[in-house]
């Protein structure tokens, strides 16, 4: 029985935190042999920098490895709970250390949560070299950091850990941690454990340890899918509806539909829904896309998108996922045309940049005798009085004669529109 084994107070993720780059898994693009960050660390030529990437990918660990390798005094604070006063105290320590040729690293987690005044407070110390700033953020520094601070730091993109990275971390934990080594552990569903982590090493290790502790009384601990599900309850999916990932995913979704890939469209749709996105937001964006990217090539696309929005509004989740999937796959599979989108933007451009030309008299209504005497509606040709309900007429101001904004494509229903207009206007316009 394992009931006499003492459960460590320090979390597994902290117990096995790498102390050197040789123990660090992932981010080969930055810390692999000959890569830029590794060279900086090995040459001890560290400057202030920002690590930008998802949670649980090694940002804090890299900061600590840098401090250890470069023999720097290390301070770690969190932007949520720290203020200007604490920051000033650390900067003063950094200034004193500089006088004795000692590096000082201040690691600020969630640095994007610092306001402008707090970020301003770092500028002078970073500029003078009193501190080496290492910031960690999950948000785009281009939007969250003030330009003056961005210009003083190097930004390193930290990528989500891949499956092979997570497996290395898992194996390392099982082989190096004394607590886990003392137990008889079998992982029955490694794939699901990888999936449930969502690319986050901290979640992986926390789930592993929690599942093991739940079964600590068993002689043999088997991490089955059921045990993992009971431990986690619901997979952690990284998605901030007000942050950059919100815009990244909706962008990928829209571009997949525009690119006629229904499979990618459904994947990004699933990512958003599982992340808690508002289904009506997704439906609203599909209405816009149906007109902007499909238009008259498949006019029913707009009808379906509007119906999808109405249905989602009435029904709600989880059933709305089916409606959204139907709409997304239909839009992705439809012929595409942005001709109407280009037409209106081109026309608006002319309206803004050119004089407001008068409406030709023959196109004006003449509800009064005076208007008729002034020539309003004079010689207007009523199309329904002519064959095919068409008669050649000047509908533009004279200054815009034969100006064309709408150029139908050869896709879907719009090909027929193009042929019909070509027959009507007989070379007067470029159909």
Buried (B, 14 or more C-beta within 10 A) or exposed (E): EBEEEEEBEEBBBEBBBBEEBEEBBBBBEBBEEEEEBBEBBEEEEBEBBBBBBBBBBBBBBBBBBBBBBBEBBBBBBEBEEBEEEEBEEBBEBBBEBBEEEEBBBBBBBBBBBBEEEBBBBBBEBBEEBBBBBBBBBBBBBEEBBBEBBBEBBEBBEBBBBEEEBBBBBBEBBBEEBEBBEEBEBEBEBBEBBBBBBBBBBBBBBBBBBBBBBBBBEBEEBBBBBEBBBEBBEEBBEBBEEEBBBBEBBBEBBBBBBBEBBBEBBBBBBBBBBEBEBEBBEBBBBBBEBBBBBBBBBBBEBBEBBBBBBEBBEEEEEEEBBEBBBBBBBBBBBBBBBBBBBBBEEBBEEEEEEEEEEEEBBBBBEBEEEEBEEEEBBEEBEEEEEEEEEBEEBEEBBEEBEEEBBBBBBEBBBBBEBBEBBBEBBEEEBEB
